Amino acid sequence: MSRTVNCIIPPHLLDKLLESDDSDVRQAALDTMLTTTRLRGERSVRAAIAGAAALGNSRRTIFDCQQGRFLPLAVLVRSEEGAASGDKSVNRAFDGLGVTSDFYQKVFQRNSLDGMGMRLDGYVHFDRSYNNAFWDGRQMVFGDGDGRTFTDFTGSLDVIAHELAHGVTEFTAGLAYHHQPGALNESMSDVFGSLVKQWSAGQTAETADWLIGAEVFTPGIEADALRSLKAPGTAYDNALFGKDPQPDHMSGYVNLPNTERGDNGGVHVNSGIPNKAFYLTAVRIGGFAWQAPGLIWYESLKASSIETQFQDFADTTYQQAETLFGADSAEQLAVLAAWQEVGIQISGVPVGLARARSRAADRNGGGGREDGLAALSQQIGALTTEVRQLADDVAALKATR
Ligand SMILES: [Zn+2]
């Protein structure tokens, strides 16, 4: 069985670089593709070390590959007890892993990626001119970029959080990495990747940039980011990379083969559709997107399974919104309207009724009894989290005495 290697840079971007006039750019892209293919071909050793990976109390360890490709030869450079390193990549990886695991703990009371305190191992300076970063089911690995097109991948918090979210998906729904389940898998990583950044910066749905990987290009490259949840298809458009191919509606769904070159059926392409649905849900509900919208998505991810399709996931978010916030709550109506806007009709809700409801939701716009109740339940939720946090802090304080 080949190994799952979830990369941040999709194959169509590297493909495009092979057409560059610059031979260094072509060479780095080719090397990156070959190394990734080789990694996929290696047999996973995870089963043998699964025991070691668990029960780590989400402790972080950073290793320096010193531009090598064989992870067991990497040198340990920073651990939970150790001082900061003189190497910025090491510290950024360490901090990024920390912010991400804090996010899951504080927002969803989830203990690390597996919910059981899984250790977090990061590898920096992987390979030479490696234009990618990936999660291989056990550890997070960062390339330095070739310096011509891409730069050090530790520089982007949402890229780190995107990769780690693949771990959360693997331990919950286990969404298969092809076609629609694969695009949902990618979308979950973009959604939670962006939420980690928004949470750490204290941004609301309205003030966030909703970009993934705004920092991975070298300064000379004209591109906003790798992807945009707010406006899929607009993250970049230049001679080097071509145009962002993401659709933001089912009418633009792209059928690609389930091969590495075909991006496993367009997992990084069609993810634009559920990405946009999350963004629309978040701006309709308003405020901090990791609260009600994030919770609905997180609970829906936990309620999904290996072959979940877009329609199934949309229906699940609608049900979860009802369970969490009530039937016809502002949250549920926001979910309904968002999926409708990307061309997915929630099962069992007639089109006309859905339109009327979403119009009603727009008219209410924050007023109304339902909205008041939803706001109250959200406040209670936030308060509960605070109380739980306080209890944790007290327990931690007692333990140190
Ligand atoms: Zn990914």
Residues whose N, C-alpha, C, O or C-beta is under 5 A from the ligand:
A	BS01	ZN	N6 C7 I8 E186 S189
